[in-house]
Amino acid sequence: MTDRVTGRGGARTPRLEEQMHAAMRARHYSRRTEKTYWMWVKRFIYFHGVTHPTDMGELEINEFLTHLAVAEKVSASTQTQALSALLFLYRNVIGREPGDLGEVVRARKPHRLPVVMTRDEVRTVLARLEGDRWLLVSL
């Protein structure tokens, strides 16, 4: 009988974590990236009630990434990092494409407006300054 822990003849099959680290080392990923990607994989597994990733697919990935954006309110770059970790897991460790991930609710990048004064506002400020202060601000 073959299961996830032992292979044929009783030889031990590496655990998912060991397989992931080996795949990342073979591709020269940094140790920090290894730790971070494994952290995302563990969160994904625990989010789905300790279900093995081979028993999950695009639906579960979508649910997890949507949860990160909606419930945990992570930034867009954090959500992208989690997605990258899961894509690495499925493509390079499990050996299959995860499928269509088109329905993921994406975290929004903050819209930052630049703080810029208009030319008239600058003229008004300069008109109220004198001497060294005028010189310093006008530069």
FENUR-V498163 format. One record per residue. RES is the residue in three letters. D_FIRST is the distance of its C-alpha to the first C-alpha in whole Angstrom. Layout:
BEGIN
res=RES d_first=D_FIRST
res=RES d_first=D_FIRST
END
This chain:
BEGIN
res=MET d_first=0
res=THR d_first=4
res=ASP d_first=7
res=ARG d_first=10
res=VAL d_first=11
res=THR d_first=9
res=GLY d_first=8
res=ARG d_first=7
res=GLY d_first=9
res=GLY d_first=9
res=ALA d_first=12
res=ARG d_first=13
res=THR d_first=13
res=PRO d_first=17
res=ARG d_first=17
res=LEU d_first=19
res=GLU d_first=23
res=GLU d_first=22
res=GLN d_first=21
res=MET d_first=24
res=HIS d_first=27
res=ALA d_first=26
res=ALA d_first=26
res=MET d_first=30
res=ARG d_first=31
res=ALA d_first=30
res=ARG d_first=32
res=HIS d_first=35
res=TYR d_first=35
res=SER d_first=37
res=ARG d_first=35
res=ARG d_first=37
res=THR d_first=35
res=GLU d_first=32
res=LYS d_first=33
res=THR d_first=34
res=TYR d_first=31
res=TRP d_first=29
res=MET d_first=31
res=TRP d_first=31
res=VAL d_first=27
res=LYS d_first=27
res=ARG d_first=30
res=PHE d_first=28
res=ILE d_first=25
res=TYR d_first=27
res=PHE d_first=29
res=HIS d_first=27
res=GLY d_first=25
res=VAL d_first=23
res=THR d_first=21
res=HIS d_first=19
res=PRO d_first=21
res=THR d_first=18
res=ASP d_first=19
res=MET d_first=23
res=GLY d_first=25
res=GLU d_first=29
res=LEU d_first=30
res=GLU d_first=29
res=ILE d_first=30
res=ASN d_first=33
res=GLU d_first=33
res=PHE d_first=33
res=LEU d_first=35
res=THR d_first=38
res=HIS d_first=37
res=LEU d_first=38
res=ALA d_first=41
res=VAL d_first=43
res=ALA d_first=42
res=GLU d_first=41
res=LYS d_first=44
res=VAL d_first=43
res=SER d_first=45
res=ALA d_first=44
res=SER d_first=43
res=THR d_first=41
res=GLN d_first=39
res=THR d_first=39
res=GLN d_first=37
res=ALA d_first=35
res=LEU d_first=34
res=SER d_first=34
res=ALA d_first=31
res=LEU d_first=29
res=LEU d_first=30
res=PHE d_first=29
res=LEU d_first=26
res=TYR d_first=25
res=ARG d_first=27
res=ASN d_first=26
res=VAL d_first=22
res=ILE d_first=20
res=GLY d_first=22
res=ARG d_first=24
res=GLU d_first=27
res=PRO d_first=27
res=GLY d_first=30
res=ASP d_first=33
res=LEU d_first=35
res=GLY d_first=38
res=GLU d_first=39
res=VAL d_first=38
res=VAL d_first=41
res=ARG d_first=43
res=ALA d_first=44
res=ARG d_first=48
res=LYS d_first=50
res=PRO d_first=53
res=HIS d_first=56
res=ARG d_first=58
res=LEU d_first=62
res=PRO d_first=64
res=VAL d_first=67
res=VAL d_first=70
res=MET d_first=73
res=THR d_first=76
res=ARG d_first=79
res=ASP d_first=81
res=GLU d_first=79
res=VAL d_first=79
res=ARG d_first=83
res=THR d_first=84
res=VAL d_first=82
res=LEU d_first=84
res=ALA d_first=87
res=ARG d_first=87
res=LEU d_first=86
res=GLU d_first=89
res=GLY d_first=89
res=ASP d_first=86
res=ARG d_first=84
res=TRP d_first=85
res=LEU d_first=84
res=LEU d_first=81
res=VAL d_first=80
res=SER d_first=81
res=LEU d_first=79
END
